[in-house]
Amino acid sequence: MTTLLLSLLLALAPSAVPGVRPLPAPLSVARWWDPPPTPYAAGHRGVDLSAPVGAQIRAVASGRVHHAGPVAGRGVLSLALPNGLRTTYEPVRPLVAEGEQVRAGQVVAVLTEGSHCPAPCLHWGLLAGETYLNPLALLPRPTPRLLPAGHPAESGPAGG
């Protein structure tokens, strides 16, 4: 219930949505967010984004570096955002130091080897206190567009 309420608050608070991608577009999700039913149960507490080793990681919002260094043998970067959220990136080589202020879109790390994915990927997490949220909620929503009548997209791939 807490996760649902925090997700709803995040979705309804436009000022809380930074909207900067951690990697260049298009984002390719290798594994989706799958929250556990209880705090200690199995689940996937973030999303895995496919990217090559050496990819530049950008801050999704302005904030302060909460942690930059190894955790359990992997490089981790954690940024405290002004709205009380915290976003995490791993496995990375941080390019910023603990306590440093960063701006949205700033390159803050480089993707390294050692992910839990079959191919290189960035594990991107989002927390509100101790509650994990879906980090994809930070991205801007696509803008729906209406196509004019008779547009080629209407007729399908075979033209009819």
C-alpha positions as CSV (number, residue, x, y, z in Angstrom):
1,M,0.0,0.0,0.0
2,T,2.9,2.4,0.8
3,T,4.5,1.8,-2.6
4,L,1.2,2.5,-4.3
5,L,0.7,5.7,-2.4
6,L,4.2,6.9,-3.0
7,S,4.0,6.0,-6.7
8,L,0.7,7.9,-6.9
9,L,2.2,11.0,-5.2
10,L,5.2,10.8,-7.5
11,A,2.9,10.7,-10.6
12,L,0.7,13.6,-9.4
13,A,3.6,15.9,-8.4
14,P,5.0,17.3,-11.7
15,S,7.7,19.2,-9.9
16,A,8.9,15.9,-8.5
17,V,9.4,14.4,-12.0
18,P,12.9,15.3,-13.3
19,G,12.5,13.8,-16.7
20,V,16.2,13.3,-17.7
21,R,17.2,9.8,-18.9
22,P,20.1,8.2,-17.3
23,L,21.2,6.8,-20.7
24,P,20.7,8.2,-24.2
25,A,17.4,7.3,-26.0
26,P,16.0,5.0,-26.8
27,L,16.1,3.2,-23.5
28,S,16.0,-0.6,-23.7
29,V,14.7,-2.3,-20.6
30,A,16.4,-5.7,-20.1
31,R,14.4,-6.4,-16.9
32,W,11.4,-4.5,-15.5
33,W,10.7,-3.3,-11.9
34,D,9.1,-6.1,-10.0
35,P,8.5,-5.0,-6.4
36,P,8.5,-7.6,-3.7
37,P,5.2,-8.2,-1.8
38,T,7.0,-7.6,1.5
39,P,10.2,-5.8,2.4
40,Y,12.3,-9.0,2.7
41,A,10.7,-11.0,-0.2
42,A,12.3,-11.7,-3.6
43,G,11.7,-9.1,-6.2
44,H,13.5,-6.7,-8.6
45,R,13.9,-3.4,-6.9
46,G,14.8,-1.3,-9.9
47,V,15.0,-1.6,-13.7
48,D,17.9,-3.0,-15.8
49,L,18.7,-0.9,-18.9
50,S,20.7,-2.4,-21.6
51,A,23.9,-0.4,-22.4
52,P,27.5,-1.1,-23.4
53,V,30.3,-1.0,-20.9
54,G,31.7,2.5,-21.0
55,A,28.3,4.2,-21.5
56,Q,28.0,7.6,-19.8
57,I,25.4,7.7,-17.0
58,R,23.6,11.0,-16.5
59,A,22.0,12.4,-13.3
60,V,18.2,12.2,-13.7
61,A,17.8,15.3,-11.6
62,S,19.8,17.9,-9.7
63,G,20.8,16.8,-6.3
64,R,23.7,15.8,-4.0
65,V,25.9,12.7,-4.2
66,H,24.8,10.5,-1.3
67,H,27.3,7.6,-2.0
68,A,30.0,7.1,-4.6
69,G,32.0,3.9,-4.2
70,P,31.9,0.1,-3.9
71,V,29.1,-1.8,-2.3
72,A,29.5,-5.6,-2.2
73,G,32.3,-5.5,-4.8
74,R,30.4,-3.3,-7.4
75,G,30.6,0.4,-8.0
76,V,27.5,2.2,-6.9
77,L,26.4,5.8,-7.2
78,S,23.5,7.2,-5.2
79,L,22.1,10.7,-5.6
80,A,19.8,12.4,-3.0
81,L,17.2,14.5,-4.9
82,P,15.7,17.6,-3.4
83,N,12.2,16.1,-3.3
84,G,13.4,13.4,-0.8
85,L,13.9,10.7,-3.3
86,R,17.1,8.9,-3.9
87,T,18.2,7.3,-7.2
88,T,20.9,4.6,-7.5
89,Y,23.0,3.4,-10.4
90,E,25.2,0.2,-10.6
91,P,27.7,-1.2,-11.7
92,V,29.4,2.1,-12.4
93,R,32.7,4.0,-12.0
94,P,31.5,7.3,-10.3
95,L,32.9,10.5,-11.8
96,V,31.7,12.6,-8.8
97,A,32.4,12.5,-5.1
98,E,30.3,12.1,-2.0
99,G,28.7,15.4,-1.0
100,E,29.1,17.0,-4.4
101,Q,26.2,18.8,-6.0
102,V,25.2,17.6,-9.5
103,R,22.8,19.0,-12.0
104,A,20.2,17.2,-14.1
105,G,21.7,15.7,-17.2
106,Q,25.3,15.9,-15.9
107,V,27.5,12.9,-16.7
108,V,28.1,11.4,-13.2
109,A,29.4,7.9,-13.9
110,V,30.5,5.3,-16.5
111,L,29.0,1.9,-16.8
112,T,31.4,-0.9,-15.9
113,E,31.5,-4.8,-16.0
114,G,29.8,-6.8,-13.3
115,S,26.1,-6.4,-13.8
116,H,23.6,-9.2,-12.9
117,C,22.3,-9.2,-16.5
118,P,23.4,-11.7,-19.1
119,A,24.7,-8.7,-21.2
120,P,26.0,-5.4,-19.9
121,C,23.3,-3.3,-18.2
122,L,22.7,-0.4,-15.8
123,H,20.6,-1.3,-12.7
124,W,18.7,1.9,-11.9
125,G,16.8,2.2,-8.7
126,L,14.6,4.7,-6.9
127,L,13.8,5.0,-3.2
128,A,11.6,7.1,-1.0
129,G,13.0,6.5,2.4
130,E,13.4,2.7,2.6
131,T,10.6,2.0,0.0
132,Y,11.6,1.1,-3.5
133,L,9.7,2.8,-6.4
134,N,9.7,2.3,-10.1
135,P,12.4,4.6,-11.5
136,L,10.7,4.7,-14.9
137,A,8.2,7.0,-13.2
138,L,10.8,9.7,-13.3
139,L,10.8,9.8,-17.1
140,P,8.6,12.2,-19.0
141,R,5.4,10.7,-20.3
142,P,5.1,10.4,-24.1
143,T,2.8,13.0,-25.7
144,P,0.0,11.5,-27.6
145,R,-0.4,12.8,-31.2
146,L,-3.3,12.4,-33.6
147,L,-2.4,11.6,-37.1
148,P,-4.3,13.1,-40.0
149,A,-6.9,10.9,-41.8
150,G,-5.3,8.9,-44.6
151,H,-1.8,8.9,-42.9
152,P,0.3,6.0,-44.1
153,A,0.4,4.6,-40.5
154,E,-3.3,4.0,-40.7
155,S,-3.2,1.6,-43.6
156,G,-0.8,-0.9,-41.9
157,P,2.4,-2.5,-43.3
158,A,0.7,-4.1,-46.3
159,G,-0.8,-0.8,-47.4
160,G,-4.4,-1.9,-46.9
